[in-house]
């Protein structure tokens, strides 16, 4: 909104600052952070009153988690409110990439909300059926992929190799939807410990803020030999909003958590990262930067696959963060070490920009 007002004023005087994506990215981060911190206490209190018993805790999980009974869920709504308000305030709302990523964020957030609501209502950790959830997610991701692909080509660019791409043609729509849905569910599986998913999402968003800014610049992208995507630089501001909202939520989600983000937040944030990666033509780099999410999802797939065929478990418990808990690691130890892994993977992802 402010960008459109500044544009109407022809960026004269102080309005000239709003012209710059770097300024708006910083302003968006601070705005989302302040909104999240301001609404947090009352919002959490409202959730606690309305939900009563809070998020159901699995009986077959680590016994230390039983102490978390009564903690409210759906805290992802706090993230979405802070995220969307800051975006609407600072972003260029004529940019189609903004609306595509916003559609995924809101759509996946709604799907996650319905799942969380079902869990709280039934007082059981099983919510909406997986099949229904996936169908809804692919429907939302398909619409977003259609919007994004109308602005970019259908090539899959390979990191480490300058100028090399794989033309996917119409299959790119399916691939893009798969990336978005996969990212959403991978973050959702990671969200099992206090603060575990939040900080890696913030780290990944910060990494893609830089990537989006670079691919949106003709000079920088040409120098680094990466695909130039006109207008994709605006998504750096989207990433900044994720960072601000995520940090505000982490203030309340830090151990011991006062609130859980639930599927409302994890699906929305993961889907947003997937959509940003598709729009910036850095889908493979997302698998590197978000390698922790990939590991968490892979651990579940491996566990289910081997158990169905052999009756034996590869991990003591999946997702893999629970495996380390069962080995005797304290929850805070698992969380901090996984954060360190996320930072290292983010640096590796950024290294792909220059190694081409």
N, C-alpha and C positions, 0 to 999 in steps of 0.2 A: 504493500500500500504506500509506504513512504517512498519507495523507488518511483512509483507512478506519479506521486505528487511532485517529487524532485524533477522528474522528466517533464512534467507540465510546466514547472518553473524554469525549464531549460537549464537546469543544474547551475543556476546563478547563486553566488554567495555561498553560505554554509551548505546549501543543497548540493554543491559540487562534490562534497565528501561521499554522498550516497551513490555517486556514479561508480565508485571503486568497489570491486568485489571483495577485496581484502578488508576494507573498512566494514562493509556490511557483514562479512563473516564473523569478525570480532564482535560486532554489535549484536548479532544474532545469538552467538554463544552466551554472551553476558545476559541478554534478555531472557533466554530460555532458562538459564541458571537461576536468575532472580525469581522468575515466575514459579519455577519448580520449588524453590525454597520457601516462597511465601504461601503457596497453597498446600504444601506438604502436611503440616501438623493437623489442620482441620480436615483435610481429605482423608488422612489415615484414621482419624477419630471417627469420621463418618462411616468408613468401611468397617471398622471394628464393631460399631453399633449395629450396622445393618447385617453383617455376616455372622455375628455370634461366635460360632466355633472356628471361623476362619478357614484357611485352606486345609483340606484333608491330608493327613500324613500317612504314607505307606507303612503298614505294619511290618512288611518284609524288608524295609530299608534299614540303614544304620540306626542303632538304638539311640544314639545321641540326638537324632532328629525328632524324637518323640517330645523333647522339651520345647519344640517349636509350635506345638498345638496351640491354637487360638490366635496365631499370627494372621492378620487379614491378607488377602490376595487381591488381584486386580489393580495393583499399584501402577501397572502399565498405563492406566488412564491418566495418572499424573504426568507421565512422560509424554503422552500424546497431546495433552492440553498445552503443556509448556512448549513442545515442539511445534505444534500447528500455529499457535498464537504468534510465536517469534518468527516463523516462516511467513505468515500472512503479513506481518508488519514490515519485514525487511527485503523480501525476495521480489524478483521481477515476475509478476504473475502472468505475463504474456508468454513465458517460456514453456513450451510443451513438456520438456523434461521434468520441470517442477511438478506439473499436474500428474504425469505418469508415476513419479515416485510417491507423490502424495496419495494417489489412488491405491497404490500397494500398501502404504503405511496404514491408511484408514481401513481399507478392506481387510487386511490381515489382522489389524487390531480388533475389528468387529468379530471376525471369526474366533479369535482368541478369547474375546469377551464372552461370547456365547458358550464356549467350552468351559471357561472359568465359572460362569454362572451355573452351568449344569453340575459341575463338581461340587460347588458350595450348596446348591439346592438339594442334591442327593447325598451330601456328606460322604462322597466317595471320590477316589483319585481318578476314576474313569469318567470322562466327560462325553462330548459328542463323538460319534463313531469316527474312526480314522478315515474310512472311505469317504464319508460325507465331507469331512474337513479337507481332504486332498482335492476333491472335486471343486469345492468352493475356492480353494487357494489357486488351483490352475485356471479357474474362470477369471479371477481377479488378475492373475499374472498374465494371462493371455491378452486381456484388454491393455494392460500396461505395455506389454511387448509390442503390440500393434501400434501404440502411440509412439514408442521409442524408435521402432524400426522405420517409421515414416520419416524420421529425421536423420537416420544413419544408414550405412550400407550393411549388408548381411555377411560380412567377412568375420572370421574368428582370427584375431591377431595372437601370435605366439610370442611370449616373452623370450628374451635373450637373443632373438633373431630380428635384426632390423629389416623392416619392410616386408616380412614374410607373413602371409595370412592364408587361411583356408576358406574358400568361398562356400558357404553353406546354403545359399539360396533360400528357398521357402522353409527349409528345415531350421533356419535360424530362429523362426518364431517359436518352435517347439523347444529349441535349445535355450532361448532366453527365458521362457516360462519355467523350464526345469531349473535354471540357475536361481531364479527368484524364489521358487518354492523350496528348493534344496537349502538355500541360505536361511530362509525363515524357520524351517524345521530343525536345522543344525543348531541355530542359536537357542531354539526352544528346548532342545535336549541338553544343552550346556547349562541352562538355568536351573541348577539343582542345589546350589549352595549359596549362602549369603554373599552377594557381590561377585560371584564367579563369572556370570555372563556380562554384567554391566560394564566392568572396566575393559574387557577385551573388545566389546562393541565400541566403546569410546575410542580405544586405540585404533581400531579398524577405520572408524569414521574420520579420525584425524589424518590417517594415512591417505584415505580416499579424498579428503578435502584438498590435499596437495596434488594428488593425481588429477582430479577434475580440473583444478585451476590450470595445471600444465597443459592438459589435452585441449583445453579451451583457448589456449594461446597459440597462434600460428608459429610465432618465433621459437617458443620453448619446445613445442612438439617437434618442429623440424630439426632443431638442434639435437634433440635426444633420439630422433628416429622412431617416434611413437605416433600412432594415428591421431590426427587432429580432428576434433569433434566440435564444430561451431556451436556456441551457446552452452556447451557442457560445463563451462566454468562456473555457471550459476549454481551448480550442484555442490560446489565447495561450501556455499552458504547453507545448503541443506545439511551437509555433513557437520557443519559447525553447530547447527541447531540440535542435532542428535547428541553431540558432545555436551552441550550445555544442559540439555534435559537429562541426559544420562548421569552427569556428575551431580545434579540436584537430587536425582533419585538415589544415587549411591550414598548420599548424606544420611538417608533414612534406612537404606538397605544394608549398611555396614554392620558387621556382626556385633551384637545380636540384632538381627533384622527387625525393624518395627513394622515392615510391610514387605510382601513379595510382589514382584512385577507380574507374575502369572503369565499365562499364554497371551494375555492381552498385550503385554509389553514385548515379550521375547519374539513372538511371531511377527509383530509389527516392525521391530528393529531389524530383525534378520532379513525380512522381505525388503525393507528399505535399502539395506546394504546390497542385496542382490540386484535390485533395480538400478542402483547407482553404478554398480559394476558393469551392467549391460549397457547403460547409457554412455559410459565413458570408454567402452570397448576394452575393458580390463577384467574380463570374466575369469581368466586363468589366474591372474594376479590375486583375485579375491580368494581363490583356493589356497594361495600362499599366505597372504595377510591374515585370512581367517582360518589358518591351518588348525588352530585349536578346535574350532567348531567342526571342521572336517573330521578330526580325530574322534571327537565325541560321537558324531553320527556314525562313523565307521565302526566304533566299538560296539554300538548297539546292533548294527547289521551283522557283524561277525559273530556276536554272541547268539543272536537268534538263528543264524544260518547253521552254526555248528551244533547248537543244542537240539534243533529239529532233526538233524541227521545222525548225531552220535549220542545224544542224551547227556553230553558233557559240556561244561562251561569253559570258555577260554579265559574269561575274567571272573573274579569272585562276584562281581556285580557290575552291570552296565546301567548307564553310561560310565565311562572309564573313571570319572572323578570319584564315583562310589567305590570302585575297585581299590583306589589308593586309601580311601577311608577304612575299608575292610582290612587293609594291610597294617593299619595302626596310625596312619597320618592324621594329625589333627585337622579339623575343617579349615582353620585359618592357614595352616601350612599348605594344604592343597590349593586354596584360593590364591595365595601370594605366589606360589611357584608357577601356577598356570598363568598368572598375570605376566610373570617374567618371560614365559614361553611366548606369550602374545606379543610382547615388545620385540623379542628377537625375530619373530616371524614377520612383523611389520617392517622391520629394517631390511629383511631379506626381500620383501615385496618391493620396497622402494629401490633396492639395488637393481632390480630388473630394468628400471628406467634408464640406467646408465650403461649396463652391461650389454646392451644391444649394439 
